Amino acid sequence: MALALLLVAQLARRLIHPQARWFAVFACLALRGINYQADDARPYALGSFLAAAALLFLVRWLDDARWRDALLFVLCAVLLWRVHLIYWPLYLLFAGYALLRLCTRDTPVGWVPATAVFAAIALLLLPVLLTALSILRQAKAHVMAPMPSLHDLEISVKLGLVLSCAVAGWLWARLHGHRRQEPAAAQPVSLSAAVLIAGWWLLHPLCLFAFSRISRESLFMPRYLSVGLPGAALAATLAVSRYLRDAEWKPAALVLVAGVFLNMAQWRAPWPRHESSDWRAASRRINAIADAQTPVICPSPFLEAKPPAWRPDYPLPGFFYAHLAVYPIRADVLLFPFGDSREAEAYATTVAKGKLLHSGRFILYGGNGDIDFWRKWFRGRREFAGWKESRLGPFGDVEVIEFQR
């Protein structure tokens, strides 16, 4: 994410104003989704970095027609879709921006080399496309988000940040208008730059919103939309650019970062929690009360952990139980799938009549949604009538429940 912010700063300098870099970086830090990616084990920070790199090398290539930038753009564009299949709308941005520059003759790059570059990207992404199409047939099995509303779309594009910066810039200009002599910017922002910024800001959430509403299979999740957040920060920088003189960019950036700290910092917590899933504390508690023979039922927190991909002897370490590799449990771990299924209940029945009944004690460990289902399921069985149930914690949205005879 640090590298992604560096690339965003370079894009702000090239597209908006030579002094706009720090303002763009602090505008990024005003967005919780960007801050969250810096400490998230999922691939979205890498996706943001590659998206910013691809756009920077695309702009540099179309500005200067250097083949080194073209090759770097191809490399980043080819890697981006391999990071996450949800990034497909960005390729519309790449192609649309290049097409605009070519049609308006705003680039020294000709049609033939541009066609060759995008043809190379398409050819190298063909295996990823085939994978995406195969997964699309099973899309319903991967849906985790509710159908988005227009209000959800409004929140996702961070319109508040863009409008706040525009209004703050206007007020800044009004307050300092009496000493204005020079023009507001070194040069006006070009049409292609404005289109690139607007596309990075809006295209990804609009495409996922439209796909979700049309297909009735929602992909509208904050972490899926995070790759467009730097575009919102650049849009906010663009909105304020018309009101700032060259010498005012750094003071404006300091005002912005002060606002970020005042509004977003958790001043009452010396070490603020990153999120609500405390797997570390939950695993420590289990290891403190369990021995090697204690059965610990562990449903996978990942939606993909369903039969037939899941099975009771799923090999560890593995993706479906990634948290166990980071925070191991020193007990007899029984691997359950995500959610309910015939296979899951058949396996649960087998272990309930066998290992759990004979042990006289077992532990449920996982996300609160799955654990609540299995708590009720075991509580409703005759084998465990009269057993004592204890909820340990709190561990945020991670649950640890102990059953004892």
C-alpha positions as CSV (number, residue, x, y, z in Angstrom):
1,M,0.0,0.0,0.0
2,A,2.9,2.3,0.6
3,L,4.1,1.7,-3.0
4,A,0.5,2.2,-4.2
5,L,0.4,5.6,-2.5
6,L,3.8,6.5,-4.1
7,L,2.3,5.7,-7.5
8,V,-0.9,7.7,-6.8
9,A,1.3,10.6,-5.8
10,Q,3.1,10.4,-9.2
11,L,-0.2,10.2,-11.0
12,A,-1.4,13.3,-9.2
13,R,1.8,15.2,-10.1
14,R,1.5,14.2,-13.8
15,L,-2.3,14.5,-14.3
16,I,-3.3,17.3,-11.9
17,H,-0.5,19.6,-10.7
18,P,3.2,19.2,-9.9
19,Q,2.5,20.1,-6.2
20,A,-0.6,17.9,-5.8
21,R,1.3,14.8,-4.6
22,W,0.9,15.1,-0.8
23,F,-2.7,16.2,-1.1
24,A,-3.5,13.1,-3.1
25,V,-1.7,10.8,-0.6
26,F,-3.6,12.3,2.4
27,A,-6.8,12.1,0.5
28,C,-6.1,8.4,0.2
29,L,-5.6,8.1,3.9
30,A,-9.0,9.8,4.5
31,L,-10.6,6.6,3.2
32,R,-10.9,3.7,5.6
33,G,-10.8,1.1,2.9
34,I,-7.3,2.1,1.8
35,N,-6.1,2.2,5.4
36,Y,-7.6,-1.3,6.0
37,Q,-5.8,-2.8,3.0
38,A,-2.4,-2.0,4.6
39,D,-3.0,-4.6,7.3
40,D,-5.2,-7.1,5.5
41,A,-3.8,-10.6,4.5
42,R,-6.1,-10.6,1.4
43,P,-4.8,-9.6,-2.0
44,Y,-6.4,-6.2,-2.3
45,A,-3.3,-4.2,-1.4
46,L,-1.4,-5.9,-4.2
47,G,-4.3,-5.2,-6.5
48,S,-4.3,-1.5,-5.7
49,F,-0.6,-1.4,-6.3
50,L,-0.8,-3.1,-9.7
51,A,-3.8,-1.0,-10.8
52,A,-1.9,2.2,-9.9
53,A,1.3,1.0,-11.6
54,A,-0.6,0.0,-14.8
55,L,-2.2,3.4,-15.0
56,L,1.0,5.2,-14.4
57,F,2.9,3.3,-17.0
58,L,0.0,3.6,-19.4
59,V,0.0,7.4,-19.0
60,R,3.8,7.6,-19.4
61,W,3.8,5.4,-22.5
62,L,1.1,7.5,-24.2
63,D,2.9,10.7,-23.2
64,D,6.4,9.7,-24.3
65,A,6.0,6.6,-26.6
66,R,8.8,4.8,-24.8
67,W,8.7,1.0,-25.2
68,R,10.0,0.4,-21.7
69,D,6.8,2.0,-20.3
70,A,4.7,0.0,-22.7
71,L,6.3,-3.3,-21.5
72,L,5.8,-2.3,-17.9
73,F,2.2,-1.5,-18.6
74,V,1.7,-4.9,-20.2
75,L,3.4,-6.6,-17.3
76,C,1.2,-4.9,-14.6
77,A,-2.0,-5.3,-16.7
78,V,-1.3,-9.0,-17.2
79,L,-0.7,-9.5,-13.5
80,L,-3.6,-7.5,-12.2
81,W,-6.4,-9.9,-13.3
82,R,-4.4,-12.8,-11.8
83,V,-4.5,-11.1,-8.4
84,H,-8.3,-11.1,-8.3
85,L,-10.9,-11.9,-11.0
86,I,-13.1,-9.0,-9.7
87,Y,-10.8,-6.5,-11.3
88,W,-12.1,-6.9,-14.9
89,P,-13.7,-3.3,-15.1
90,L,-10.2,-1.8,-15.0
91,Y,-9.5,-3.2,-18.4
92,L,-12.3,-1.1,-19.8
93,L,-10.6,1.9,-18.2
94,F,-7.2,1.0,-19.8
95,A,-8.7,0.6,-23.2
96,G,-11.1,3.6,-23.0
97,Y,-8.3,6.0,-21.9
98,A,-5.9,4.8,-24.7
99,L,-8.7,5.0,-27.3
100,L,-9.5,8.6,-26.2
101,R,-5.9,9.7,-26.5
102,L,-5.5,8.0,-29.9
103,C,-8.8,9.4,-31.3
104,T,-7.9,13.0,-30.2
105,R,-4.3,12.6,-31.4
106,D,-3.1,13.5,-27.9
107,T,-0.2,11.0,-28.0
108,P,2.8,10.2,-30.1
109,V,1.9,6.5,-30.0
110,G,0.4,5.3,-33.2
111,W,-2.5,3.0,-33.8
112,V,-0.3,0.0,-34.8
113,P,1.8,-0.1,-31.7
114,A,-1.2,0.6,-29.5
115,T,-3.1,-2.3,-31.1
116,A,-0.1,-4.6,-30.7
117,V,0.2,-3.7,-26.9
118,F,-3.5,-4.4,-26.2
119,A,-3.5,-7.5,-28.3
120,A,-0.6,-8.8,-26.3
121,I,-2.5,-8.1,-23.1
122,A,-5.6,-9.9,-24.4
123,L,-3.6,-12.9,-25.5
124,L,-1.7,-13.3,-22.2
125,L,-5.0,-12.9,-20.3
126,L,-6.8,-15.6,-22.2
127,P,-6.2,-18.3,-19.6
128,V,-7.5,-16.0,-16.9
129,L,-10.6,-15.3,-19.0
130,L,-11.3,-19.1,-19.3
131,T,-11.0,-19.5,-15.6
132,A,-13.3,-16.5,-15.0
133,L,-15.9,-18.0,-17.3
134,S,-15.8,-21.3,-15.6
135,I,-16.3,-19.7,-12.2
136,L,-19.1,-17.5,-13.6
137,R,-21.2,-20.7,-14.0
138,Q,-21.0,-21.2,-10.3
139,A,-21.5,-17.6,-9.3
140,K,-24.4,-18.2,-7.0
141,A,-22.1,-20.4,-4.8
142,H,-19.8,-17.4,-4.2
143,V,-22.4,-14.7,-3.4
144,M,-21.9,-13.2,0.1
145,A,-23.3,-9.7,-0.3
146,P,-26.9,-8.4,-0.3
147,M,-28.2,-6.8,-3.5
148,P,-26.9,-3.2,-3.6
149,S,-29.2,-0.2,-3.4
150,L,-28.6,3.3,-4.9
151,H,-27.6,4.4,-1.4
152,D,-25.0,1.7,-1.3
153,L,-23.6,2.9,-4.7
154,E,-23.5,6.5,-3.3
155,I,-21.5,5.4,-0.3
156,S,-19.1,3.3,-2.4
157,V,-18.0,6.2,-4.6
158,K,-17.0,8.3,-1.6
159,L,-18.9,11.3,-2.9
160,G,-18.6,12.9,0.5
161,L,-14.8,13.2,0.3
162,V,-14.9,14.7,-3.2
163,L,-17.6,17.2,-2.3
164,S,-15.9,18.1,1.0
165,C,-12.7,18.9,-0.8
166,A,-14.5,20.9,-3.5
167,V,-16.3,23.0,-0.8
168,A,-13.2,23.4,1.3
169,G,-11.3,24.6,-1.8
170,W,-14.0,27.1,-2.6
171,L,-14.0,28.4,1.0
172,W,-10.2,28.6,0.9
173,A,-10.3,30.7,-2.2
174,R,-13.0,33.0,-0.8
175,L,-10.9,33.5,2.4
176,H,-7.7,34.2,0.6
177,G,-9.2,35.9,-2.5
178,H,-7.9,39.4,-1.5
179,R,-4.3,38.4,-2.1
180,R,-4.7,36.5,-5.4
181,Q,-2.9,37.6,-8.4
182,E,-1.5,34.6,-10.2
183,P,-3.6,31.9,-12.0
184,A,-4.9,29.0,-9.9
185,A,-3.0,26.2,-11.6
186,A,0.2,25.9,-13.6
187,Q,-1.8,24.4,-16.5
188,P,-5.4,23.3,-16.9
189,V,-6.1,19.6,-16.4
190,S,-6.5,17.9,-19.8
191,L,-9.7,16.1,-20.9
192,S,-7.9,12.8,-21.0
193,A,-6.6,13.2,-17.4
194,A,-10.1,14.1,-16.2
195,V,-11.5,11.0,-17.9
196,L,-8.8,8.8,-16.4
197,I,-9.5,10.1,-12.9
198,A,-13.2,9.8,-13.3
199,G,-13.0,6.3,-14.7
200,W,-10.8,5.1,-11.9
201,W,-13.2,6.7,-9.4
202,L,-16.5,5.6,-10.9
203,L,-16.1,2.7,-13.4
204,H,-15.4,-0.1,-11.0
205,P,-18.3,0.5,-8.6
206,L,-20.7,1.3,-11.5
207,C,-19.8,-2.0,-13.3
208,L,-20.1,-4.1,-10.2
209,F,-23.4,-2.4,-9.3
210,A,-24.8,-3.0,-12.8
211,F,-23.6,-6.6,-12.8
212,S,-25.1,-7.3,-9.4
213,R,-28.5,-5.8,-10.3
214,I,-28.7,-7.4,-13.8
215,S,-27.4,-10.9,-12.9
216,R,-29.1,-10.9,-9.4
217,E,-25.8,-12.3,-8.1
218,S,-24.3,-9.5,-5.9
219,L,-20.6,-8.8,-6.0
220,F,-21.0,-5.4,-4.4
221,M,-18.7,-5.7,-1.4
222,P,-16.4,-3.0,0.1
223,R,-13.3,-5.0,-0.3
224,Y,-14.1,-5.8,-3.9
225,L,-14.6,-2.0,-4.5
226,S,-11.4,-1.0,-2.8
227,V,-9.3,-0.9,-6.0
228,G,-11.3,2.2,-7.1
229,L,-10.6,4.2,-3.9
230,P,-7.4,5.8,-5.1
231,G,-9.5,7.2,-8.0
232,A,-11.8,8.8,-5.5
233,A,-8.8,10.4,-3.8
234,L,-7.6,11.7,-7.1
235,A,-11.1,13.0,-7.9
236,A,-11.0,14.9,-4.6
237,T,-7.6,16.3,-5.5
238,L,-8.9,17.4,-8.9
239,A,-11.9,19.0,-7.3
240,V,-9.7,21.2,-5.1
241,S,-7.1,22.0,-7.8
242,R,-9.0,24.8,-9.4
243,Y,-8.9,26.8,-6.2
244,L,-5.3,26.4,-5.1
245,R,-2.2,28.4,-6.2
246,D,1.2,26.7,-6.5
247,A,2.4,27.8,-3.0
248,E,-0.9,26.6,-1.3
249,W,-0.8,22.9,-2.1
250,K,1.3,22.0,0.9
251,P,-0.6,24.1,3.5
252,A,-3.8,22.6,2.0
253,A,-2.4,19.1,2.4
254,L,-1.5,19.8,6.1
255,V,-5.1,21.0,6.7
256,L,-6.4,17.8,5.1
257,V,-4.1,15.5,7.1
258,A,-5.1,17.3,10.3
259,G,-8.8,16.7,9.4
260,V,-8.0,13.0,8.8
261,F,-6.4,12.6,12.2
262,L,-9.2,14.5,14.0
263,N,-12.0,12.7,12.4
264,M,-10.7,9.1,11.9
265,A,-8.2,8.5,14.8
266,Q,-9.4,6.4,17.7
267,W,-8.2,8.7,20.4
268,R,-9.5,6.6,23.3
269,A,-7.6,3.5,22.3
270,P,-3.7,3.5,22.7
271,W,-3.6,0.6,20.2
272,P,-6.8,0.6,18.2
273,R,-8.2,-2.7,16.9
274,H,-7.9,-3.2,13.2
275,E,-11.1,-5.2,12.9
276,S,-13.5,-7.3,15.0
277,S,-12.2,-10.8,14.3
278,D,-9.7,-11.7,17.1
279,W,-8.6,-15.1,16.0
280,R,-5.3,-14.7,17.9
281,A,-7.0,-14.2,21.3
282,A,-9.5,-17.0,20.6
283,S,-6.8,-19.5,19.7
284,R,-4.8,-18.6,22.8
285,R,-7.9,-19.2,25.0
286,I,-8.5,-22.6,23.4
287,N,-4.9,-23.7,23.9
288,A,-5.1,-22.6,27.5
289,I,-8.1,-24.8,28.3
290,A,-7.8,-27.8,25.9
291,D,-5.4,-30.7,25.7
292,A,-4.3,-32.7,22.7
293,Q,-7.4,-35.0,23.0
294,T,-10.0,-32.3,23.3
295,P,-12.2,-32.2,20.1
296,V,-12.3,-28.7,18.6
297,I,-14.9,-28.3,15.8
298,C,-13.7,-25.7,13.4
299,P,-16.0,-24.6,10.5
300,S,-14.1,-22.8,7.7
301,P,-14.7,-19.1,7.5
302,F,-14.4,-19.1,3.7
303,L,-17.4,-19.4,1.5
304,E,-15.6,-21.7,-0.9
305,A,-15.2,-24.4,1.7
306,K,-18.2,-26.5,0.6
307,P,-18.5,-30.1,-0.8
308,P,-17.1,-31.4,-3.0
309,A,-14.1,-29.1,-2.7
310,W,-14.3,-29.6,1.1
311,R,-13.9,-33.0,2.8
312,P,-13.4,-34.0,6.4
313,D,-9.8,-35.0,5.7
314,Y,-9.0,-31.7,4.0
315,P,-5.1,-31.4,4.0
316,L,-3.6,-28.8,6.3
317,P,-2.2,-26.2,5.9
318,G,-4.7,-25.1,3.4
319,F,-6.7,-22.1,2.2
320,F,-10.0,-23.2,3.7
321,Y,-8.4,-23.0,7.2
322,A,-5.7,-20.4,6.7
323,H,-6.2,-19.0,10.2
324,L,-5.1,-22.4,11.7
325,A,-1.7,-22.0,10.0
326,V,-1.2,-18.6,11.6
327,Y,-2.8,-19.3,15.0
328,P,-2.5,-23.1,15.4
329,I,-4.7,-25.1,17.8
330,R,-3.0,-27.7,19.9
331,A,-6.0,-30.0,20.1
332,D,-7.9,-32.6,18.1
333,V,-9.3,-30.2,15.4
334,L,-12.3,-31.5,13.4
335,L,-12.7,-29.6,10.1
336,F,-16.2,-28.6,9.2
337,P,-17.2,-26.8,5.9
338,F,-18.6,-23.3,5.6
339,G,-22.4,-23.3,6.3
340,D,-24.8,-26.2,6.3
341,S,-25.1,-29.1,3.8
342,R,-26.1,-32.7,3.8
343,E,-22.5,-33.8,3.9
344,A,-21.8,-31.5,6.8
345,E,-24.7,-32.8,8.9
346,A,-23.8,-36.4,8.1
347,Y,-20.2,-35.8,9.2
348,A,-21.5,-33.9,12.3
349,T,-23.8,-36.9,13.2
350,T,-20.9,-39.3,12.9
351,V,-18.6,-37.3,15.2
352,A,-21.5,-36.5,17.6
353,K,-22.2,-40.2,18.2
354,G,-18.6,-41.2,18.4
355,K,-15.7,-38.9,19.3
356,L,-17.7,-36.1,21.0
357,L,-19.9,-38.3,23.1
358,H,-17.0,-40.4,24.3
359,S,-14.8,-37.3,25.1
360,G,-17.4,-35.7,27.5
361,R,-16.2,-32.3,26.3
362,F,-15.8,-30.5,23.0
363,I,-15.3,-26.9,21.7
364,L,-16.9,-25.0,18.9
365,Y,-14.5,-22.4,17.3
366,G,-15.2,-20.1,14.4
367,G,-17.1,-17.1,13.0
368,N,-20.2,-16.3,15.0
369,G,-22.7,-17.1,12.2
370,D,-21.4,-20.7,11.7
371,I,-20.9,-21.3,15.3
372,D,-24.4,-20.2,16.2
373,F,-25.9,-22.7,13.7
374,W,-23.8,-25.6,15.1
375,R,-24.4,-24.6,18.7
376,K,-28.2,-25.0,18.1
377,W,-27.6,-28.1,16.1
378,F,-25.7,-29.9,18.9
379,R,-27.9,-28.5,21.6
380,G,-30.9,-30.1,19.9
381,R,-29.5,-33.6,19.9
382,R,-30.4,-36.2,22.5
383,E,-26.8,-37.2,23.0
384,F,-26.0,-33.8,24.6
385,A,-29.1,-33.3,26.7
386,G,-28.1,-32.0,30.1
387,W,-24.6,-31.0,28.9
388,K,-23.3,-27.6,30.1
389,E,-22.7,-24.9,27.5
390,S,-20.2,-22.1,28.2
391,R,-19.5,-19.1,25.9
392,L,-15.9,-17.9,26.2
393,G,-14.6,-14.6,25.1
394,P,-15.3,-12.0,23.9
395,F,-13.2,-12.3,20.7
396,G,-15.2,-9.9,18.5
397,D,-17.1,-11.8,15.9
398,V,-15.1,-15.0,16.6
399,E,-16.9,-17.4,18.9
400,V,-15.5,-20.1,21.3
401,I,-18.2,-22.3,22.9
402,E,-17.4,-25.2,25.3
403,F,-19.7,-28.1,25.8
404,Q,-19.2,-30.4,28.8
405,R,-21.1,-33.3,30.2
